[in-house]
Amino acid sequence: MIDLRLLREDPDRVRASQRARGEDVALVDALLSADERRRSSGVRFDELRAEQKQLGKLIPKASGDEKAELLKKTGQLAADVKAADAERDAADAETQELLLRLGNLVHPDVPVGGEEDFVTLETHGTIRDFGAEGFAPKDHLELGTLLGAIDVERGAKVSGSRFYFLTGVGALLELALVNAAMAQATAAGFTPMLTPALVRPQSMAGTGFLGQAAQDVYHLDKDDLYLVGTSEVPLAAYHMDEILDADRLPLRYAGFSPCFRREAGSHGKDTRGIFRVHQFDKVEMFSYVAPEDSEAEHRRLLDWEKQWLTSLELPFRVIDVASADLGASAARKFDCEAWIPTQGKYRELTSTSDCTEFQSRRLSIRVRDGKQVKPLATLNGTLCAVPRTIVAILENHQQADGSMYVPKVLRPFLGGREVLEPVAK
C-alpha cells in the first residue's frame, strides 16, 4: 500500500498514477474522505475519553445533587465514547479497505498506456534465418514430441487442458535449467530457497495478488490457503511482521517453487504446447533493499536476467512495460522477451518489478537504521520460468533433423551432452 501521508500531501500525484494505470481515479477522493473521517473521529474519541477520565476524578469528591448530576453525565458520556469508538473503527476499516484497493504509484519514467504501449530498451542476439539454412522451423511441441520430451495429450488426460508431462530429456532439461539458474544466482550472492506452494490469505493479500490478479489464483476453500502463482509470494512474506537491521541489507533470495495459475481470461490464447499452462516450475529472484536503493537494484535484477538469457544463447529484447500493464504492486517493470521463431515474434520469458515500499507496508516489514524504523523496498525478478524457457530453447536451437543444440551453460547439468537427439520419427 502507499503512504497515507503522501496521499494527503500530493493527491494529484496519486490521481495521475491511477489514471495512468487505467484504474478508478474516484478511489483517491473516497480514500481521502475516509481518512479524514478516521482522523477526526479519532480526535473526537480522544477528547471524550479525556473528559470521561476527568469526570471520573470529580465523582468521588462530589455529594448530593451534584454527584447525581455527575453520574447522569457519566452515563451519557459513556454512550458517547462508545459511539465515537465505533465511528472511529468503522472509518479506520473503510480507510484500510480502500487503501488496499489502490495500486502502487507508477514511476514517472514508465510509458503511459496499455499492453502494446511498451518501449523497447534493448535488443540482444541474432535471429536465425531458417530459410537461408534450408529448412522450415518446427514448433516446440513437434520438437518436444520428436525428442520424447513433452507429452501434452497424457497431461490433458490426467489433469485437463494446459497440463503436461515433461518426459525423458524434457525432464532432464528442466533439471538442468533449474540447476544452472540456481548456480548463477548463488554465484551472484543470492541465498537459495525452496519455498511453500501454499500460503495464508495475509501472505497473498500482502503481496498484492488478491486484487486485480485474484481471478488467476487457486484457493483451497476448506483450508483457506492459496496456491502461489510465483515464489515471490512466500519470499515477500518470509520477513512479514519483522524489523530488519539496516546492516543486513540487501537481502537477496533465489526461490524455486511450483507455480499455479488459473489463466482466467486466456481462453483461446496459446492453447498449443506448454507456453501458457496452469502449473509450472520457476526460479525467482527476490530482494529486500533500502528504499533509496530500489532503482539501482531493479537494474541489477535486469542485468542478471540478461546474463541468464545470453548464457542460453537466445535472441531477446528488453521492454519497459506500460503503466496499465504493470500489476498492482509494481511501480515499474522490465520484461525480457525471447524470439519464438514459429510465432515470428518476441514473447515474455522473464520479468522484473520494483515494488518500492508497497508490499513491505502491507506485510509490515520494516528496517531499523539507527533510531529510525521505516518500511523497506522489495523487488522481484524471474530468472527461469521453465516451460517458456524450454519453448524458446527448443525452437531457437533446433536442427534440421529435429535434434537440439545444447547451450554450453547447460551441458555440465546434462552429462556433457552437446546435442539432444530425436527418439521418435
Sequence and secondary structure as in RCSB ss.txt:
>XXXX:A:sequence
MIDLRLLREDPDRVRASQRARGEDVALVDALLSADERRRSSGVRFDELRAEQKQLGKLIPKASGDEKAELLKKTG
QLAADVKAADAERDAADAETQELLLRLGNLVHPDVPVGGEEDFVTLETHGTIRDFGAEGFAPKDHLELGTLLGAI
DVERGAKVSGSRFYFLTGVGALLELALVNAAMAQATAAGFTPMLTPALVRPQSMAGTGFLGQAAQDVYHLDKDDL
YLVGTSEVPLAAYHMDEILDADRLPLRYAGFSPCFRREAGSHGKDTRGIFRVHQFDKVEMFSYVAPEDSEAEHRR
LLDWEKQWLTSLELPFRVIDVASADLGASAARKFDCEAWIPTQGKYRELTSTSDCTEFQSRRLSIRVRDGKQVKP
LATLNGTLCAVPRTIVAILENHQQADGSMYVPKVLRPFLGGREVLEPVAK
>XXXX:A:secstr
   HHHHHH HHHHHHHHHHHT  THHHHHHHHHHHHHHHHHHHHHHHHHHHHHHHHHGGG  HHHHHHHHHHHH
HHHHHHHHHHHHHHHHHHHHHHHHHHS     TTS  SSGGG EEEEEES    HHHHTS    HHHHHHHTT E
EHHHHHHHH TT  EE THHHHHHHHHHHHHHHHHHHTT EEEE  SEE HHHHHHTTTTSTTGGG EEETTTTE
EE SSTHHHHHHTTTT EEEGGG  EEEEEEEEEE   TT TTSS STTSS SEEEEEEEEEEE GGGHHHHHHH
HHHHHHHHHHHTT  EEEEE  GGGS TT SEEEEEEEEETTTTEEEEEEEEEE TTHHHHHHT EEEETTEEEE
 EEEEEEEEEHHHHHHHHHHHSB TTS EE  GGGGGGTTT SEE  S  
